[in-house]
Amino acid sequence: MSIKLAILKSGETIISDAKELIADDVICGYLLTDPHIVDTRKTMLLTEESKDSGDVQISLVPWIMLTSERKVPIAKDWIVTIVEPVDAVKKMYEEKVNVENSQTDSSDEQRNLSE
């Protein structure tokens, strides 16, 4: 897996397993597997000392919630930059995707048994 953070033109931060789509030796886009939006919120506790705790809350939400497709192609001109996520965010993503995929596999098995 090559887990990356992609910043899109829309301002969204997406984490996914990203692979380059190449045509005629030129990158024309990326294939994002299990893309999730990374939502960050800085929590602040205001006190008389006005000390900033620096805590950040992170949540991961499927990027396109109304699809069952796990692989989503995206044109290269929609990507502003691609970077390595910090280890904690990478681990959070891997755990979430593994749980989602195991639930999908279980529901597929149940559906096959009922058919």
C-alpha positions as CSV (number, residue, x, y, z in Angstrom):
1,M,0.0,0.0,0.0
2,S,1.1,3.5,-0.8
3,I,-1.0,5.6,1.6
4,K,-0.8,9.3,0.8
5,L,-2.5,12.6,1.6
6,A,-3.7,14.5,-1.4
7,I,-4.8,18.1,-1.3
8,L,-7.4,18.8,-4.0
9,K,-8.2,22.1,-5.8
10,S,-11.5,22.1,-3.8
11,G,-9.5,22.4,-0.6
12,E,-10.3,18.8,0.6
13,T,-7.6,16.7,2.1
14,I,-8.0,13.1,1.0
15,I,-6.2,10.1,2.4
16,S,-6.0,6.9,0.3
17,D,-3.9,4.2,-1.2
18,A,-2.8,6.2,-4.3
19,K,-1.4,4.9,-7.5
20,E,-0.3,6.9,-10.6
21,L,-2.3,6.4,-13.8
22,I,0.2,6.6,-16.7
23,A,-0.5,6.9,-20.4
24,D,2.4,7.3,-22.9
25,D,4.9,7.6,-20.1
26,V,3.0,10.7,-18.7
27,I,1.1,10.8,-15.4
28,C,-2.5,11.6,-16.4
29,G,-4.2,11.0,-13.0
30,Y,-4.3,8.9,-9.9
31,L,-6.3,5.9,-8.8
32,L,-7.4,6.4,-5.2
33,T,-8.4,3.2,-3.3
34,D,-10.7,3.7,-0.3
35,P,-10.4,7.5,-0.3
36,H,-11.5,9.3,2.9
37,I,-11.8,13.0,3.7
38,V,-9.5,14.0,6.5
39,D,-11.4,16.5,8.7
40,T,-9.2,18.3,11.3
41,R,-10.4,20.5,14.1
42,K,-8.2,22.3,16.5
43,T,-9.7,22.3,20.0
44,M,-9.0,25.2,22.2
45,L,-9.6,25.6,25.9
46,L,-9.7,29.3,26.9
47,T,-8.6,29.9,30.4
48,E,-7.3,33.0,32.2
49,E,-3.7,31.8,31.4
50,S,-4.7,31.6,27.7
51,K,-2.6,28.5,27.3
52,D,-3.0,26.8,23.9
53,S,-3.3,23.0,24.4
54,G,-2.7,22.4,20.7
55,D,-5.0,19.4,20.6
56,V,-6.3,18.4,17.1
57,Q,-9.3,16.2,16.5
58,I,-9.2,14.1,13.3
59,S,-12.0,12.3,11.7
60,L,-12.1,10.2,8.5
61,V,-15.2,10.1,6.4
62,P,-15.5,8.2,3.0
63,W,-14.9,10.8,0.3
64,I,-17.9,9.7,-1.9
65,M,-20.4,8.3,0.5
66,L,-23.0,7.2,-2.0
67,T,-20.9,4.7,-4.0
68,S,-19.9,1.2,-3.4
69,E,-16.8,1.5,-5.5
70,R,-13.6,1.3,-3.6
71,K,-11.4,2.6,-6.4
72,V,-11.9,6.2,-7.7
73,P,-9.9,7.7,-10.6
74,I,-9.1,11.4,-10.3
75,A,-7.5,13.7,-13.0
76,K,-4.0,14.9,-12.2
77,D,-5.1,18.6,-12.6
78,W,-7.4,18.3,-9.6
79,I,-4.4,17.4,-7.3
80,V,-2.6,20.4,-5.8
81,T,0.0,18.2,-4.0
82,I,0.5,14.7,-2.6
83,V,2.4,14.1,0.7
84,E,3.2,11.4,3.2
85,P,0.8,11.4,6.2
86,V,2.1,11.4,9.7
87,D,2.3,7.9,11.3
88,A,-0.7,8.4,13.6
89,V,-3.0,9.4,10.8
90,K,-1.7,6.6,8.5
91,K,-2.4,4.1,11.3
92,M,-5.9,5.5,11.9
93,Y,-6.7,5.2,8.2
94,E,-5.4,1.7,7.9
95,E,-7.5,0.6,11.0
96,K,-10.7,2.2,9.7
97,V,-10.3,0.8,6.2
98,N,-9.6,-2.7,7.5
99,V,-12.7,-2.6,9.6
100,E,-14.8,-1.3,6.7
101,N,-13.5,-3.9,4.3
102,S,-14.1,-6.7,6.8
103,Q,-17.7,-5.5,7.3
104,T,-18.2,-5.4,3.5
105,D,-16.8,-8.9,3.1
106,S,-19.1,-10.2,5.8
107,S,-22.2,-8.6,4.2
108,D,-21.2,-10.0,0.8
109,E,-20.9,-13.5,2.3
110,Q,-24.3,-13.1,4.0
111,R,-25.9,-11.9,0.7
112,N,-24.4,-14.9,-1.2
113,L,-25.8,-17.3,1.4
114,S,-29.3,-15.9,1.1
115,E,-29.3,-16.0,-2.7
